[in-house]
Amino acid sequence: MIDTDVSVALPPETLPARDLSANDFTQSGVVALEWIARGLSDPRRHPVRPSVVPGELSELLPRSAPLLGESMDAILEDFERLVVPRVTQWNHPNFHAYFAISSSGPGILGELLTAALDVNAMLWQSCPAATELEQVTAGWLLEWLGLPRDWFGMIVDSASIGVFQALVAARATASESSGEADGVPDPRFTVYVSEHTHSSVEKAAIAAGIARRHIRRLPVDGHYRFDAGALERAIEQDLARGLRPLFVAATVGTTSTTAIDPVPAIADLSERHGLWLHVDGAYGANYAVHPDGSAFLAGVERADSFVVNPHKLLLVPLDCSLLYTRHPERLRRAFALEAEYLKTGVSGVVDFMDYGLALGRRFRALKLWFVMRYFGRQGIVAHLDKSLRLTRWFGERAAEDPRFEIVAPIAMGLVCLRLSEAAGGDAATRRLLESIHATRRFALSHTVLGGRFVLRVAISNHRTELDDVSALWEALSAAAGVEAGASNASGD
Ligand SMILES: Cc1ncc(COP(=O)(O)O)c(C=O)c1O
């Protein structure tokens, strides 16, 4: 007979698993909320870059999780004492690495309530509000971006998953049209990206079973934009070899320089040769909400799929990426499987699990809805406007200083600059980055353009002010002076 008295089987000291009482939850919740509020009102209180060596936190933590539960007080204390000092402060106004981000109060509250509701947005029936809010916010965002309102949109965790799903749909559609519906990718499929397309597209192609030798990384023009002529030649060569051009990715706001690929010309080629056109607007498309960015999405209405990440620029905390397509049925045919335990009998609704890889889906639309409502379009435009103004200000300072060169056009919230050859070139630019990072006051990142080492200064945190950008410029300028002194002394 099975013993149903669980306590008999457990060690005597085992206590029942009790969640926080309402009182205790409120008490710890206040501590946590106050901690967040202090961070939002005093966002410069921690250094941007932690002073830490690899393995440091792991050394400080026990090897095993506790047998007996601990108090929330102790946990929150260790969060502050052990974790926070080792956090890279992405939400800091002097975080200018990669693409600067900012989560906002409404976004954080949305995230908190999402965790509290803990619903799974896999089916309409599994949470009607989550599904419908996702549909509504996806439509609202299309309108802000000036794209067709009737596109199908869904929220995924990342642009990487978005492009993967698009590629799988493209592959499945091409396979169906040539009568090979068993899902094995045709080894003749080819995929086209530029040297500056984000690596997530190549990764998606690999994961979707496209032969690596058939992923074409094509050249860019003098402004780091996809060279449409090179694309045309590559497609024609592949066709002549008996290959099957399948998919091309154009980018609005490339990672290294924020270049905008010639989407209309790429759309012409895609239509002529029957390729699936994916537009990666993960970062740059967000600027289309601003009047200065309204032309950024020219031609995107002709794309087969498109991604934009509100978690990069629209004040929504990680993660929130929108995947749109004109062909929801193709996405559905690629991903829908009928598992008995997931059948609902409800028709005329969208079950998002049928349009992508993940079954379990967080209620991400809640934080997007909070942010869109709280700031409104005007608030978002004001935020983007500040980012563009501060970026231009910084770009002007660099352009006026003969020791620096601006290496790519400034279109969005990013300046790519380096020390000129006369001021020390690559080696001095690398040292400049190291010395700025050693101060822990600023976080920058780098790229390589045309074989040259380049600093990337991304400016789009909601709380970044002119004083912050000005302090960064002064620090860079002083470090450049030290570099110049060092190279004069060494007779370089
Ligand atoms: C242009 C571009 N596309 C795609 C990505 C990948 O985004 P995610 O991290 O959401 O996959 C990035 C990341 O910065 C990016 O800059």
The ligand as a MOL file (V3000), in Angstrom:
LIG
                    3D

  0  0  0     0  0            999 V3000
M  V30 BEGIN CTAB
M  V30 COUNTS 16 16 0 0 0
M  V30 BEGIN ATOM
M  V30 1 C 20.7510 44.5070 -35.4830 0
M  V30 2 C 20.5970 43.4220 -34.4710 0
M  V30 3 N 19.8950 42.3240 -34.7820 0
M  V30 4 C 19.7300 41.3180 -33.9110 0
M  V30 5 C 20.2680 41.3880 -32.6530 0
M  V30 6 C 20.0570 40.2480 -31.7160 0
M  V30 7 O 19.0890 40.5970 -30.8140 0
M  V30 8 P 18.5570 39.5910 -29.7060 0
M  V30 9 O 19.5300 39.6870 -28.5740 0
M  V30 10 O 17.2090 40.1130 -29.3640 0
M  V30 11 O 18.5340 38.2340 -30.3080 0
M  V30 12 C 21.0030 42.5030 -32.2720 0
M  V30 13 C 21.5910 42.6040 -30.9250 0
M  V30 14 O 22.0850 43.6210 -30.5060 0
M  V30 15 C 21.1750 43.5380 -33.2040 0
M  V30 16 O 21.9020 44.6230 -32.9080 0
M  V30 END ATOM
M  V30 BEGIN BOND
M  V30 1 1 1 2
M  V30 2 1 2 3
M  V30 3 2 2 15
M  V30 4 2 3 4
M  V30 5 1 4 5
M  V30 6 1 5 6
M  V30 7 2 5 12
M  V30 8 1 6 7
M  V30 9 1 7 8
M  V30 10 2 8 9
M  V30 11 1 8 10
M  V30 12 1 8 11
M  V30 13 1 12 13
M  V30 14 1 12 15
M  V30 15 2 13 14
M  V30 16 1 15 16
M  V30 END BOND
M  V30 END CTAB
M  END
